[in-house]
Amino acid sequence: MIGDRTTVALFKLMGFEGRPVEDPAEALNFVVKNLDVYDAIFITSKIARVIRKELDEIRMRNPRKLVVEVPSVEEGMEREVNYLQIVRQVLGG
């Protein structure tokens, strides 16, 4: 999980590794460097919006890797977000 501290902490509670990142360039660098390490990378939509073009290119070049955008906890406060359901849908659990 890549995103703000609160969202990363939530995903860590669900058993995921996470890296708090605020800078989109740092997030993109992390994704590129760790494609071989992880099969699925969750990234907050706030960061993903800024690097959308690069993420789309990564997705096209790496069809077996999942780069999934999720709302940050702050965004989720505006509407109800079931993070566990998102994870289950993406990972097939």
C-alpha atoms as an extended CHARMM CRD file, in Angstrom:
* protein
*
        93  EXT
         1         1  MET       CA              0.0000000000        0.0000000000        0.0000000000  PROA      1               0.0000000000
         2         2  ILE       CA              1.2890000000        3.4260000000       -0.9550000000  PROA      2               0.0000000000
         3         3  GLY       CA             -0.3810000000        6.5870000000        0.2980000000  PROA      3               0.0000000000
         4         4  ASP       CA             -0.9840000000        8.8620000000        3.2310000000  PROA      4               0.0000000000
         5         5  ARG       CA             -0.1020000000        7.6670000000        6.7410000000  PROA      5               0.0000000000
         6         6  THR       CA             -3.6940000000        7.0300000000        7.8050000000  PROA      6               0.0000000000
         7         7  THR       CA             -4.5910000000        4.8880000000        4.8060000000  PROA      7               0.0000000000
         8         8  VAL       CA             -1.3130000000        2.9640000000        5.0100000000  PROA      8               0.0000000000
         9         9  ALA       CA             -1.9350000000        2.3080000000        8.7130000000  PROA      9               0.0000000000
        10        10  LEU       CA             -5.3910000000        0.9250000000        7.9050000000  PROA      10              0.0000000000
        11        11  PHE       CA             -3.9780000000       -1.4530000000        5.3010000000  PROA      11              0.0000000000
        12        12  LYS       CA             -1.2560000000       -2.5340000000        7.7270000000  PROA      12              0.0000000000
        13        13  LEU       CA             -4.0100000000       -3.4960000000       10.1710000000  PROA      13              0.0000000000
        14        14  MET       CA             -5.3880000000       -5.7580000000        7.4200000000  PROA      14              0.0000000000
        15        15  GLY       CA             -1.9650000000       -7.4140000000        7.0810000000  PROA      15              0.0000000000
        16        16  PHE       CA             -0.4920000000       -5.5240000000        4.1300000000  PROA      16              0.0000000000
        17        17  GLU       CA              2.9060000000       -3.9390000000        3.8960000000  PROA      17              0.0000000000
        18        18  GLY       CA              2.7380000000       -0.2220000000        3.4370000000  PROA      18              0.0000000000
        19        19  ARG       CA              4.7800000000        2.8430000000        2.7240000000  PROA      19              0.0000000000
        20        20  PRO       CA              3.5420000000        6.3010000000        3.6720000000  PROA      20              0.0000000000
        21        21  VAL       CA              4.2110000000        8.6050000000        0.7290000000  PROA      21              0.0000000000
        22        22  GLU       CA              2.9220000000       12.0870000000       -0.0020000000  PROA      22              0.0000000000
        23        23  ASP       CA              5.0110000000       12.8830000000       -3.0880000000  PROA      23              0.0000000000
        24        24  PRO       CA              3.6440000000       11.3750000000       -6.3330000000  PROA      24              0.0000000000
        25        25  ALA       CA              7.1460000000       11.1410000000       -7.8600000000  PROA      25              0.0000000000
        26        26  GLU       CA              8.3180000000        9.1130000000       -4.8590000000  PROA      26              0.0000000000
        27        27  ALA       CA              5.2740000000        6.8570000000       -5.1900000000  PROA      27              0.0000000000
        28        28  LEU       CA              5.9490000000        6.2750000000       -8.8870000000  PROA      28              0.0000000000
        29        29  ASN       CA              9.5830000000        5.4810000000       -8.1470000000  PROA      29              0.0000000000
        30        30  PHE       CA              8.4940000000        2.9530000000       -5.5060000000  PROA      30              0.0000000000
        31        31  VAL       CA              6.0680000000        1.2570000000       -7.9210000000  PROA      31              0.0000000000
        32        32  VAL       CA              8.6880000000        0.9880000000      -10.6770000000  PROA      32              0.0000000000
        33        33  LYS       CA             11.3590000000       -0.3760000000       -8.3360000000  PROA      33              0.0000000000
        34        34  ASN       CA              9.0300000000       -2.9030000000       -6.6980000000  PROA      34              0.0000000000
        35        35  LEU       CA              7.1190000000       -4.4160000000       -9.6250000000  PROA      35              0.0000000000
        36        36  ASP       CA              9.2060000000       -7.5640000000       -9.3060000000  PROA      36              0.0000000000
        37        37  VAL       CA              8.5950000000       -7.7490000000       -5.5580000000  PROA      37              0.0000000000
        38        38  TYR       CA              4.7810000000       -7.4090000000       -5.4190000000  PROA      38              0.0000000000
        39        39  ASP       CA              2.0120000000       -8.8110000000       -7.6000000000  PROA      39              0.0000000000
        40        40  ALA       CA             -0.4540000000       -6.1920000000       -6.3520000000  PROA      40              0.0000000000
        41        41  ILE       CA              0.2130000000       -2.6320000000       -5.3060000000  PROA      41              0.0000000000
        42        42  PHE       CA             -2.5360000000       -0.4690000000       -3.8480000000  PROA      42              0.0000000000
        43        43  ILE       CA             -2.1200000000        3.2940000000       -4.2230000000  PROA      43              0.0000000000
        44        44  THR       CA             -4.3710000000        6.0820000000       -3.0180000000  PROA      44              0.0000000000
        45        45  SER       CA             -6.3270000000        7.8080000000       -5.7460000000  PROA      45              0.0000000000
        46        46  LYS       CA             -5.0680000000       11.2270000000       -4.6050000000  PROA      46              0.0000000000
        47        47  ILE       CA             -1.5350000000       10.2310000000       -5.5940000000  PROA      47              0.0000000000
        48        48  ALA       CA             -2.6070000000        8.1200000000       -8.5680000000  PROA      48              0.0000000000
        49        49  ARG       CA             -4.4060000000       11.0660000000      -10.1800000000  PROA      49              0.0000000000
        50        50  VAL       CA             -1.1330000000       12.9550000000      -10.4820000000  PROA      50              0.0000000000
        51        51  ILE       CA              0.7660000000       10.0310000000      -12.0530000000  PROA      51              0.0000000000
        52        52  ARG       CA             -2.1370000000        8.4620000000      -13.9720000000  PROA      52              0.0000000000
        53        53  LYS       CA             -0.3560000000        8.4300000000      -17.3470000000  PROA      53              0.0000000000
        54        54  GLU       CA              2.6910000000        6.6580000000      -15.9190000000  PROA      54              0.0000000000
        55        55  LEU       CA              0.5550000000        4.1610000000      -13.9910000000  PROA      55              0.0000000000
        56        56  ASP       CA             -1.4530000000        3.3580000000      -17.1210000000  PROA      56              0.0000000000
        57        57  GLU       CA              1.7880000000        2.6780000000      -19.0020000000  PROA      57              0.0000000000
        58        58  ILE       CA              2.9970000000        0.4110000000      -16.1910000000  PROA      58              0.0000000000
        59        59  ARG       CA             -0.3090000000       -1.4830000000      -16.2840000000  PROA      59              0.0000000000
        60        60  MET       CA             -0.0960000000       -1.9620000000      -20.0480000000  PROA      60              0.0000000000
        61        61  ARG       CA              3.5240000000       -3.1790000000      -19.9230000000  PROA      61              0.0000000000
        62        62  ASN       CA              2.8820000000       -5.4630000000      -16.9240000000  PROA      62              0.0000000000
        63        63  PRO       CA             -0.5340000000       -7.0870000000      -17.3980000000  PROA      63              0.0000000000
        64        64  ARG       CA              0.1040000000       -9.6790000000      -14.6610000000  PROA      64              0.0000000000
        65        65  LYS       CA              0.7310000000       -7.0090000000      -12.0420000000  PROA      65              0.0000000000
        66        66  LEU       CA             -2.1130000000       -5.2070000000      -10.3090000000  PROA      66              0.0000000000
        67        67  VAL       CA             -1.7960000000       -1.5070000000       -9.5860000000  PROA      67              0.0000000000
        68        68  VAL       CA             -5.0440000000       -0.6560000000       -7.8440000000  PROA      68              0.0000000000
        69        69  GLU       CA             -6.2960000000        2.7740000000       -6.8800000000  PROA      69              0.0000000000
        70        70  VAL       CA             -8.2340000000        3.0990000000       -3.6390000000  PROA      70              0.0000000000
        71        71  PRO       CA             -9.6840000000        6.1790000000       -1.9650000000  PROA      71              0.0000000000
        72        72  SER       CA             -7.6090000000        7.5020000000        0.9140000000  PROA      72              0.0000000000
        73        73  VAL       CA             -9.1800000000        7.4520000000        4.3510000000  PROA      73              0.0000000000
        74        74  GLU       CA             -9.6190000000       11.2250000000        4.1040000000  PROA      74              0.0000000000
        75        75  GLU       CA            -11.4920000000       10.8200000000        0.8000000000  PROA      75              0.0000000000
        76        76  GLY       CA            -13.4740000000        7.9460000000        2.2850000000  PROA      76              0.0000000000
        77        77  MET       CA            -14.7860000000       10.1930000000        5.0480000000  PROA      77              0.0000000000
        78        78  GLU       CA            -16.9480000000       11.9160000000        2.4560000000  PROA      78              0.0000000000
        79        79  ARG       CA            -18.6190000000        8.6000000000        1.6420000000  PROA      79              0.0000000000
        80        80  GLU       CA            -18.5300000000        5.1060000000        3.0730000000  PROA      80              0.0000000000
        81        81  VAL       CA            -15.6790000000        2.9660000000        1.7560000000  PROA      81              0.0000000000
        82        82  ASN       CA            -15.3770000000       -0.7420000000        2.5080000000  PROA      82              0.0000000000
        83        83  TYR       CA            -11.6560000000       -1.3710000000        2.1000000000  PROA      83              0.0000000000
        84        84  LEU       CA            -11.9170000000       -5.0470000000        2.9600000000  PROA      84              0.0000000000
        85        85  GLN       CA            -14.4720000000       -5.5160000000        0.1930000000  PROA      85              0.0000000000
        86        86  ILE       CA            -12.1910000000       -3.7150000000       -2.2880000000  PROA      86              0.0000000000
        87        87  VAL       CA             -9.2820000000       -5.9880000000       -1.3570000000  PROA      87              0.0000000000
        88        88  ARG       CA            -11.4390000000       -9.1100000000       -1.6560000000  PROA      88              0.0000000000
        89        89  GLN       CA            -12.7120000000       -8.0810000000       -5.0830000000  PROA      89              0.0000000000
        90        90  VAL       CA             -9.2370000000       -7.3270000000       -6.3720000000  PROA      90              0.0000000000
        91        91  LEU       CA             -7.5040000000      -10.3760000000       -4.9180000000  PROA      91              0.0000000000
        92        92  GLY       CA            -10.4230000000      -12.7730000000       -5.3650000000  PROA      92              0.0000000000
        93        93  GLY       CA            -10.8210000000      -13.5980000000       -1.6670000000  PROA      93              0.0000000000
